[in-house]
């Protein structure tokens, strides 16, 4: 997904209705600095719900500054 030296960051999408993290995606933080909010299918609640961006909490998720 995210390659070394890439500006894209792995994010998880959390459902507002059930609170489960069902979807993962990448986003370019330079182009879209605000949080993503998408309407997707929630398999736990069995209906469409709003999903909001959260961190995936991995060590490789950080973007290192250039030297």
Secondary structure, DSSP 8 states (H G I E B T S, - for coil): ---TT-SEEEEEEEETTT--EEEEEEEETTT--S--EEEEEETTTTEEEEEEEEE---GGG------
